[in-house]
Amino acid sequence: MRKPSMRALIEILKCQNKHAPKMSWEGLEDHVKQVYEFLLSIEGENVVVGRNVQLRGKTGNSYKLDVFYEFEKAGFRHRVAFECKNTKRPVERAEVAVFKCAVDEFPGMTAVMISSGGYQSGARKFADDHSILLLELEDLPTISQLLGMRLEIATMPDEKVVGAPFWSIYEVETNAPYGMLQDGRLLSVLFFSKAQALQYLRDNRLEKEWVVRGMSQTHLRTFILTVDALDGRFLIVFGRTEDDGGWGGTLIEREKLISEFYVDPIPIPAERNVMPHLRGIKPS
């Protein structure tokens, strides 16, 4: 049996592919907006996503776009227009052509059409000929998949994440953060340096089951909330001591950790949310 873990939960959620059976026109547009807003936020881009956006084209005419987003990266402005078709019948060629005429008013804009009823062959050929991306509702992530992706990005740093400013150690199988018990309480560890974290890993012979990962601000928030749930404390490890070669560090209060090192706009609750059984509360 698979060991219970956050990784197992994430894998289960990301495999769910059942969409809502029925959706209103406005509901489809909202769903598309939320999906792309979510996906782009995962990448950390500063994006604007809107629904029923009115834009003035190059000829001076005003056009309404079902869903629209834009962002700037590396000096380039990216804009994408979405047309949502919430019908049982397949979309026809003429409908794609009308969408193309609107998008042509905005040079450089990417066009995406999303249909709940599929497309006729003529519509697909016209879209291919004019670089319009056609998607069906099933191509969009489900709510469960989005939740899985959010949990994954929030709790599981990968090897590409750079510490901002901390690094820590995570178990390979469960992605649980490393910690030790001191006076019966969890003591979580944080490092300012990746090199120090790697040396600590080697000195304590943890290489087979644990890895070093950088922590973004999102990961730091999740790390703090996880330690809160386990009624733990925080230890910043500075390095080996000169006298015996052991590792030295200092405890840091939760409030100081947040006030000095957490700068993300999403707040962390002032009160710790400790699991009931660790607070001596019996389940009802």
C-alpha positions as CSV (number, residue, x, y, z in Angstrom):
1,M,0.0,0.0,0.0
2,R,1.2,3.5,-0.9
3,K,2.6,5.4,2.1
4,P,0.2,8.2,3.0
5,S,1.7,11.5,2.0
6,M,1.0,14.9,0.4
7,R,2.6,13.6,-2.8
8,A,0.1,10.7,-3.0
9,L,-2.8,13.1,-2.5
10,I,-1.5,15.4,-5.3
11,E,-1.1,12.5,-7.7
12,I,-4.7,11.4,-7.0
13,L,-6.0,14.9,-7.6
14,K,-4.1,15.5,-10.8
15,C,-5.4,12.3,-12.3
16,Q,-9.1,13.4,-11.9
17,N,-10.5,14.3,-15.3
18,K,-14.2,14.6,-14.7
19,H,-15.6,18.1,-15.6
20,A,-18.8,19.6,-14.5
21,P,-21.6,18.1,-16.7
22,K,-23.4,21.3,-17.4
23,M,-22.2,24.9,-17.4
24,S,-24.0,28.2,-18.3
25,W,-22.5,30.5,-21.0
26,E,-21.3,32.9,-18.3
27,G,-20.1,29.9,-16.3
28,L,-17.9,28.7,-19.2
29,E,-16.3,32.1,-19.6
30,D,-15.7,32.3,-15.9
31,H,-14.2,28.9,-15.8
32,V,-11.8,29.7,-18.7
33,K,-10.8,32.9,-17.0
34,Q,-10.1,31.2,-13.7
35,V,-8.2,28.3,-15.2
36,Y,-5.8,30.5,-17.2
37,E,-5.5,33.0,-14.3
38,F,-4.5,30.1,-12.1
39,L,-2.1,28.5,-14.5
40,L,-0.3,31.8,-15.2
41,S,-0.1,32.6,-11.5
42,I,1.7,29.2,-10.9
43,E,4.5,30.5,-13.1
44,G,4.7,33.7,-11.1
45,E,4.0,36.0,-14.0
46,N,2.4,39.4,-13.3
47,V,-0.7,38.9,-15.5
48,V,-4.0,40.6,-16.0
49,V,-6.9,38.3,-16.9
50,G,-10.4,39.6,-17.6
51,R,-13.8,38.5,-18.9
52,N,-16.0,40.4,-21.3
53,V,-13.2,42.9,-22.0
54,Q,-13.9,45.8,-24.4
55,L,-10.8,46.8,-26.5
56,R,-10.5,49.3,-29.3
57,G,-8.9,47.9,-32.5
58,K,-6.6,49.4,-35.0
59,T,-9.5,50.7,-37.1
60,G,-11.1,52.4,-34.1
61,N,-13.9,49.9,-33.7
62,S,-14.6,48.4,-30.3
63,Y,-14.6,44.6,-29.8
64,K,-15.7,42.5,-26.8
65,L,-13.4,39.6,-26.0
66,D,-14.9,36.7,-23.9
67,V,-11.6,36.2,-22.0
68,F,-8.4,38.2,-22.4
69,Y,-5.0,38.2,-20.7
70,E,-1.7,40.1,-21.1
71,F,1.6,40.2,-19.5
72,E,5.1,41.4,-20.2
73,K,8.2,39.2,-20.1
74,A,11.8,40.0,-21.2
75,G,10.6,43.3,-22.7
76,F,7.9,41.7,-24.8
77,R,4.1,42.3,-24.4
78,H,2.0,39.1,-24.7
79,R,-1.7,39.3,-25.4
80,V,-4.2,36.4,-25.8
81,A,-7.8,36.5,-26.8
82,F,-10.3,33.7,-26.0
83,E,-13.6,33.0,-27.7
84,C,-15.8,30.6,-25.7
85,K,-18.5,28.6,-27.5
86,N,-20.8,26.8,-25.1
87,T,-23.1,24.9,-27.5
88,K,-23.9,21.2,-28.1
89,R,-23.3,21.5,-31.9
90,P,-19.7,21.6,-33.3
91,V,-18.4,25.1,-34.1
92,E,-18.6,26.0,-37.8
93,R,-16.0,27.5,-40.1
94,A,-17.8,30.8,-40.3
95,E,-17.7,31.3,-36.5
96,V,-13.9,30.8,-36.5
97,A,-13.6,33.3,-39.4
98,V,-15.6,35.9,-37.4
99,F,-13.3,35.5,-34.5
100,K,-10.3,35.9,-36.7
101,C,-11.6,39.2,-38.1
102,A,-11.8,40.5,-34.5
103,V,-8.4,39.3,-33.5
104,D,-6.9,40.8,-36.7
105,E,-7.7,44.2,-35.2
106,F,-5.0,43.7,-32.6
107,P,-1.6,43.0,-34.3
108,G,0.4,40.3,-32.5
109,M,-2.5,39.0,-30.4
110,T,-2.8,35.2,-30.0
111,A,-6.2,33.7,-30.7
112,V,-7.7,30.7,-28.8
113,M,-11.2,29.3,-29.2
114,I,-12.7,26.9,-26.6
115,S,-15.7,24.9,-27.5
116,S,-17.9,22.6,-25.3
117,G,-19.3,20.9,-28.5
118,G,-16.2,20.3,-30.6
119,Y,-15.5,21.6,-34.2
120,Q,-16.5,20.8,-37.7
121,S,-13.7,19.8,-40.0
122,G,-13.9,23.0,-42.0
123,A,-13.5,25.0,-38.8
124,R,-10.4,23.0,-37.8
125,K,-8.8,23.5,-41.2
126,F,-9.5,27.3,-41.2
127,A,-8.0,27.6,-37.7
128,D,-4.9,25.7,-38.7
129,D,-4.4,27.9,-41.8
130,H,-4.7,31.1,-39.7
131,S,-2.8,30.0,-36.5
132,I,-5.8,29.9,-34.3
133,L,-5.6,27.4,-31.4
134,L,-8.7,25.3,-31.0
135,L,-9.4,23.7,-27.6
136,E,-12.3,21.7,-26.2
137,L,-13.5,21.8,-22.7
138,E,-11.8,18.5,-21.9
139,D,-8.5,20.2,-22.7
140,L,-8.8,22.4,-19.7
141,P,-7.7,21.2,-16.3
142,T,-10.5,20.2,-13.9
143,I,-10.9,21.8,-10.5
144,S,-9.3,18.7,-8.9
145,Q,-6.3,18.9,-11.2
146,L,-5.9,22.6,-10.5
147,L,-6.0,21.9,-6.8
148,G,-3.3,19.2,-7.2
149,M,-1.2,21.6,-9.2
150,R,-1.5,24.3,-6.6
151,L,-0.6,21.9,-3.8
152,E,2.4,20.7,-5.8
153,I,3.7,24.1,-6.4
154,A,3.1,25.2,-2.9
155,T,4.5,22.3,-1.0
156,M,7.0,20.6,-3.2
157,P,9.9,22.7,-4.4
158,D,11.7,21.2,-7.3
159,E,15.4,21.4,-8.2
160,K,14.9,24.7,-10.1
161,V,13.7,26.7,-7.1
162,V,16.2,29.1,-5.6
163,G,16.0,29.9,-1.9
164,A,14.4,33.2,-1.1
165,P,16.2,33.3,1.2
166,F,16.0,29.8,2.8
167,W,16.9,26.2,1.8
168,S,15.8,23.1,3.5
169,I,15.7,19.3,3.3
170,Y,12.8,17.3,2.0
171,E,12.0,13.6,2.1
172,V,12.1,12.1,-1.4
173,E,9.1,9.8,-1.0
174,T,6.7,12.1,0.8
175,N,8.3,15.5,0.3
176,A,7.8,16.2,4.0
177,P,10.3,18.8,5.4
178,Y,13.1,17.5,7.5
179,G,13.0,18.0,11.2
180,M,14.2,16.5,14.5
181,L,12.7,16.1,17.9
182,Q,13.9,18.3,20.8
183,D,12.1,18.0,24.2
184,G,9.3,16.1,22.5
185,R,8.6,18.9,19.9
186,L,9.5,19.0,16.2
187,L,12.4,21.3,15.4
188,S,12.4,22.2,11.7
189,V,15.6,23.3,10.0
190,L,16.4,26.2,7.6
191,F,19.6,27.1,5.9
192,F,20.7,30.4,4.3
193,S,23.1,28.5,2.0
194,K,22.5,25.5,-0.4
195,A,26.1,24.4,0.1
196,Q,25.5,24.3,3.9
197,A,22.3,22.3,3.5
198,L,24.1,19.8,1.2
199,Q,27.0,19.4,3.6
200,Y,24.5,18.9,6.5
201,L,22.8,16.2,4.3
202,R,26.1,14.4,3.8
203,D,27.3,14.7,7.4
204,N,24.1,13.1,8.6
205,R,24.0,10.5,5.9
206,L,20.6,11.5,4.6
207,E,21.4,11.3,0.9
208,K,19.4,8.2,0.1
209,E,16.1,9.4,1.3
210,W,16.4,13.2,1.4
211,V,17.1,16.1,-1.0
212,V,18.0,19.8,-0.6
213,R,15.5,22.2,-2.1
214,G,15.3,26.0,-2.3
215,M,12.2,27.6,-0.8
216,S,10.4,30.4,-2.6
217,Q,8.1,32.7,-0.6
218,T,5.2,30.5,-1.4
219,H,7.1,27.4,-0.1
220,L,8.1,29.3,3.0
221,R,4.5,30.1,3.8
222,T,3.5,26.5,3.4
223,F,6.5,25.4,5.4
224,I,5.5,27.7,8.3
225,L,1.9,26.5,8.2
226,T,3.1,22.8,8.1
227,V,5.3,23.3,11.1
228,D,2.5,25.2,12.9
229,A,0.2,22.2,12.3
230,L,2.8,19.9,13.9
231,D,3.3,22.3,16.9
232,G,6.9,22.7,15.8
233,R,9.6,25.3,16.2
234,F,12.1,26.8,13.7
235,L,15.9,26.4,13.8
236,I,18.2,28.4,11.4
237,V,21.4,26.3,10.9
238,F,24.5,28.4,10.4
239,G,27.2,25.7,10.0
240,R,29.8,23.6,11.8
241,T,31.1,24.8,15.1
242,E,34.8,25.3,15.5
243,D,35.2,23.3,18.7
244,D,33.8,19.9,17.8
245,G,32.8,20.2,14.1
246,G,29.2,19.7,15.0
247,W,26.4,21.8,13.5
248,G,25.3,25.0,15.3
249,G,22.2,27.1,14.8
250,T,19.7,29.4,16.6
251,L,16.1,29.1,17.3
252,I,14.0,31.9,15.7
253,E,10.5,32.8,16.9
254,R,7.7,32.3,14.4
255,E,6.7,36.0,14.6
256,K,10.3,37.1,13.9
257,L,10.7,34.6,11.0
258,I,7.6,36.0,9.4
259,S,8.3,39.7,10.0
260,E,12.0,39.6,8.9
261,F,11.9,37.0,6.0
262,Y,8.4,36.7,4.6
263,V,7.5,39.4,2.1
264,D,4.8,37.8,0.0
265,P,1.6,39.8,-0.2
266,I,-0.5,36.8,0.9
267,P,-0.6,37.0,4.7
268,I,0.2,34.2,7.1
269,P,-2.3,33.9,10.0
270,A,-1.1,35.5,13.2
271,E,-2.3,32.5,15.3
272,R,-0.8,29.1,14.8
273,N,-3.3,26.4,13.7
274,V,-2.0,23.3,15.6
275,M,-3.6,19.9,14.9
276,P,-6.2,19.1,17.6
277,H,-4.5,15.9,18.9
278,L,-1.3,17.9,19.5
279,R,-3.3,20.5,21.4
280,G,-4.8,17.8,23.6
281,I,-8.2,18.1,22.0
282,K,-10.0,14.8,21.5
283,P,-11.8,14.3,18.2
284,S,-15.6,14.6,18.5
